[in-house]
Each structure stands twice: as C-alpha cells, then as structure tokens.
Amino acid sequence: MLEAAILSSHIKPGTRLIEQHLAKEFSVSQTSIREALQDLERVGLVVKNSNRGSYVIDLSSEDLIHIYQLRRELEPMACAFAAGCLKQQTLDSLEQCIARMRQSVKKREIKTYLSADLCFHRIIWESQPNPYLQKALTTLCLPLFAFELVERQAGAHMDFGRAIRRHELIVSVLRTGDPARVAKMMRRLTDRFLRQDLTEFTQKGHGPTKGTLLPRKRRIKDRKGRKGEQFVSAWPEPSET
C-alpha cells in the first residue's frame, strides 16, 4: 500500500517518509512500515539519507545528467563485453523483454513496461563477465528506472514506440558480435535517452540550469548528399592513449 501511494502520487517525489506518521495513516505497525521502506529502498523508490531519514525518490535535471555521464561510459562497456559472449538463449530473452514491453503498451500497464525495460538492461549487464561492472550499473541505474516509474505513473509523456525501436536496435547490433560497433551505438542511444528525459523535465518546468552540458544535434549530409541530424555528445570522449 505504501508503494501504491507513491506510484499514484498520493505521496509526492521528495517527500520525507516518517515511520510513525505512516503507521498511523495506514493503520499498521511501525515495524511493517520499516520493512516496507526497506523493500522500497531495494527497488530504488525510496532513498535513505544518513541522519536525515527516508525520502521518496526525486531526481533533479542535474541528478539525471550526473547519472547519465556515468551510464554513458559504463553501459556501452558492458554491452561491448557482452557482445563477444552472448548466447542465443540470452538474445531470445532480450526479444521476450521487448515483446512484454509491446504487450504492456497495448494494455497501458506502465509498471509492467518499465519492469520489462529494466529486465532487458539487466540481462545484458549480467551477461558480461565483470561482476563489478554489473554491480556499478545496478547501483547507478536503479534509481533512474524507479524515478521514471513514478513520473510515468503521474502521467509524464513518453514515445513508447520509439523506445521499443531503440531496444530492437540494441539487440540487432548485439547480434553482430562487434564490441566497437555496440559501444558506439550505446553511447549514441544514451545521449538520446538523456535528451528525452530532460525534454520531459523541461515540459514540467524542471529543466536544466543554464550552462549545463547537454548532448546536442548537428545537421549532417550522407555520401549521397541527403540531409539529416546526428547527436553530438557535449562530454569529451575518453582518451585512447
């Protein structure tokens, strides 16, 4: 019931969660509330700050940028590591996650959609051989997915069709088994994920502060002279030396 109260926006993002008050509101013991808070902390919906108590997850635009700065380096690395050792069974599992995402959109089940989305990424993280990288991505991205769940449940807009096509692209490139190609593609997609999230923040009046470095678009032409757009990261690429 505490989770439902958060996802329905009855309890707003950033709200401090006081065990005594919650126990009284929901007519349960403080022990039950404490256990519920621990469960919600594990899935990222609740953040516990030392000496300040527990709060409903709430990420500012700057928080998003900080998370994506790290995600942009770590997730492409994980995908590149996984590309060389993915089995057909793992690729099939990724396809199943995408199928669940499609079905949940049809049924308008946002929680199921985001659960399948997180499962998709976790399969890749767990398929690569570095356990420290897997742990780092889980710690880094779980609050991101949890916050997105709160925002989507509150009615934030999302282009689900485009998001699903991007996940299909990830699987398609992973099938090539080319680590460099996979890493390059994931960096571009991560920049696009950040732009999408920040656009939605801006629409809600929580845009990035002036001077914030953002991935941007530039106009390009292909070999046949056709015009298009390309995302260019505002962050420097890691040195190859």
GUVEXPA-97964 format. One line per field, with one value per residue (C-alpha): residue number from 1; residue in one letter; y, x, z. Coordinates in pm, whole numbers, always signed. Layout:
% residues N
num: [NUM ...]
residuo: [A ...]
v: [Y ...]
u: [X ...]
w: [Z ...]
END
This chain:
% residues 241
num: [1 2 3 4 5 6 7 8 9 10 11 12 13 14 15 16 17 18 19 20 21 22 23 24 25 26 27 28 29 30 31 32 33 34 35 36 37 38 39 40 41 42 43 44 45 46 47 48 49 50 51 52 53 54 55 56 57 58 59 60 61 62 63 64 65 66 67 68 69 70 71 72 73 74 75 76 77 78 79 80 81 82 83 84 85 86 87 88 89 90 91 92 93 94 95 96 97 98 99 100 101 102 103 104 105 106 107 108 109 110 111 112 113 114 115 116 117 118 119 120 121 122 123 124 125 126 127 128 129 130 131 132 133 134 135 136 137 138 139 140 141 142 143 144 145 146 147 148 149 150 151 152 153 154 155 156 157 158 159 160 161 162 163 164 165 166 167 168 169 170 171 172 173 174 175 176 177 178 179 180 181 182 183 184 185 186 187 188 189 190 191 192 193 194 195 196 197 198 199 200 201 202 203 204 205 206 207 208 209 210 211 212 213 214 215 216 217 218 219 220 221 222 223 224 225 226 227 228 229 230 231 232 233 234 235 236 237 238 239 240 241]
residuo: [M L E A A I L S S H I K P G T R L I E Q H L A K E F S V S Q T S I R E A L Q D L E R V G L V V K N S N R G S Y V I D L S S E D L I H I Y Q L R R E L E P M A C A F A A G C L K Q Q T L D S L E Q C I A R M R Q S V K K R E I K T Y L S A D L C F H R I I W E S Q P N P Y L Q K A L T T L C L P L F A F E L V E R Q A G A H M D F G R A I R R H E L I V S V L R T G D P A R V A K M M R R L T D R F L R Q D L T E F T Q K G H G P T K G T L L P R K R R I K D R K G R K G E Q F V S A W P E P S E T]
v: [+0 +234 +156 +223 +557 +659 +541 +712 +1038 +1036 +1067 +1307 +1267 +1410 +1361 +1261 +929 +925 +579 +697 +913 +644 +377 +598 +686 +325 +176 -66 -113 +83 -250 -310 +38 -10 -336 -173 +112 -136 -318 +10 +118 -204 -129 +237 +402 +520 +683 +671 +957 +934 +1140 +1276 +981 +822 +1006 +920 +915 +1254 +1338 +1688 +1754 +1784 +1444 +1295 +1445 +1313 +963 +967 +1090 +763 +547 +672 +518 +208 +66 +79 -101 -368 -411 -438 -702 -892 -875 -1128 -1390 -1366 -1697 -1741 -1810 -1467 -1295 -1476 -1346 -991 -1040 -1166 -848 -640 -848 -783 -412 -415 -601 -371 -65 -214 -278 +59 -110 +133 -60 -381 -191 -41 -372 -535 -241 -281 -658 -605 -398 -624 -927 -750 -636 -989 -1145 -971 -1120 -831 -856 -514 -351 -524 -402 -47 -28 -170 +84 +368 +295 +152 +499 +617 +344 +387 +760 +705 +472 +744 +1001 +777 +681 +1052 +1099 +1209 +1171 +901 +787 +413 +317 +497 +348 -5 +53 +160 -163 -358 -173 -276 -644 -610 -463 -710 -991 -865 -955 -642 -480 -147 -109 -200 +51 +333 +266 +255 +590 +750 +593 +701 +1061 +1030 +880 +1179 +1429 +1262 +1273 +1634 +1738 +1594 +1774 +2099 +2043 +2003 +2318 +2141 +2199 +2200 +2503 +2750 +2635 +2262 +2046 +1853 +1623 +1827 +1777 +1885 +1882 +1643 +1510 +1150 +1042 +1095 +1449 +1366 +1585 +1452 +1502 +1346 +1360 +1500 +1447 +1753 +1533 +1457 +1108 +903 +917 +626 +667]
u: [+0 +294 +424 +80 +65 +398 +313 -26 +143 -56 +290 +490 +853 +1094 +854 +1016 +876 +831 +756 +530 +315 +288 +194 -89 -206 -218 -325 -32 +264 +587 +762 +551 +630 +1002 +1002 +809 +1061 +1348 +1179 +1118 +1476 +1597 +1400 +1502 +1169 +1293 +1627 +1770 +1998 +2220 +2082 +1802 +1565 +1397 +1256 +1060 +1296 +1324 +1586 +1662 +1777 +2132 +2094 +1989 +2291 +2528 +2379 +2394 +2753 +2849 +2592 +2724 +3064 +2963 +2670 +2847 +3136 +2901 +2734 +3074 +3189 +2861 +2869 +3150 +2991 +2612 +2435 +2123 +1926 +2024 +1926 +1592 +1542 +1605 +1347 +1099 +1151 +1071 +758 +648 +709 +485 +207 +220 +186 -127 -269 -143 +44 +329 +474 +493 +653 +928 +984 +1047 +1269 +1485 +1493 +1622 +1917 +1991 +2015 +2291 +2469 +2461 +2576 +2913 +3196 +3280 +3075 +3193 +3061 +2727 +2706 +2802 +2533 +2269 +2351 +2368 +2058 +1807 +1711 +1676 +1427 +1243 +1209 +1088 +822 +698 +697 +518 +254 +199 +127 +461 +460 +668 +703 +680 +706 +1036 +1167 +1084 +1253 +1568 +1568 +1524 +1827 +2032 +1951 +2021 +2367 +2445 +2382 +2677 +2914 +3119 +3219 +3330 +3009 +2798 +2975 +2943 +2571 +2505 +2678 +2455 +2143 +2239 +2270 +1923 +1778 +1915 +1776 +1436 +1432 +1548 +1288 +1017 +1166 +1157 +793 +721 +913 +1219 +1465 +1845 +2019 +2197 +2540 +2460 +2642 +2392 +2425 +2319 +2212 +2404 +2291 +2482 +2479 +2542 +2751 +2456 +2400 +2086 +2034 +1981 +2064 +2321 +2359 +2690 +2796 +2885 +3118 +3470 +3540 +3781 +4142 +4264 +4621]
w: [+0 +59 -289 -435 -254 -408 -760 -753 -644 -320 -165 -383 -500 -244 +49 +376 +500 +877 +1014 +1298 +1069 +801 +1055 +1177 +826 +706 +1042 +1063 +1296 +1262 +1208 +898 +770 +839 +643 +357 +344 +327 +38 -147 -87 -252 -570 -575 -494 -155 -77 +276 +376 +682 +972 +750 +718 +416 +116 -197 -496 -664 -927 -1049 -1404 -1270 -1099 -1433 -1607 -1342 -1370 -1748 -1752 -1584 -1761 -2097 -2017 -1821 -2019 -2359 -2190 -2055 -2394 -2566 -2317 -2361 -2743 -2766 -2543 -2586 -2640 -2850 -2532 -2397 -2722 -2708 -2353 -2474 -2750 -2490 -2286 -2594 -2655 -2296 -2349 -2658 -2478 -2177 -2401 -2557 -2211 -2080 -1797 -1727 -1436 -1641 -1929 -1713 -1537 -1876 -1974 -1661 -1710 -2065 -1947 -1651 -1880 -2072 -1756 -1616 -1946 -1946 -1736 -1498 -1175 -1053 -1369 -1320 -960 -1057 -1327 -1095 -824 -1075 -1285 -1037 -901 -1261 -1351 -1018 -1068 -1424 -1288 -1052 -1332 -1584 -1333 -1273 -1644 -1792 -2171 -2341 -2701 -2634 -3000 -3038 -2712 -2828 -3165 -2980 -2781 -3105 -3242 -2938 -2999 -3371 -3311 -3031 -3281 -3489 -3206 -3282 -2948 -3101 -3302 -2999 -2773 -3029 -3075 -2699 -2643 -2903 -2755 -2404 -2524 -2677 -2357 -2165 -2413 -2393 -2013 -1999 -2256 -2035 -1734 -1928 -2016 -1645 -1555 -1417 -1699 -1664 -1524 -1751 -1862 -1825 -2081 -2293 -2590 -2891 -3252 -3559 -3921 -4147 -4503 -4602 -4902 -5135 -5009 -4811 -4505 -4157 -3789 -3561 -3183 -3065 -2706 -2501 -2296 -2414 -2543 -2327 -2439 -2649 -2526]
END
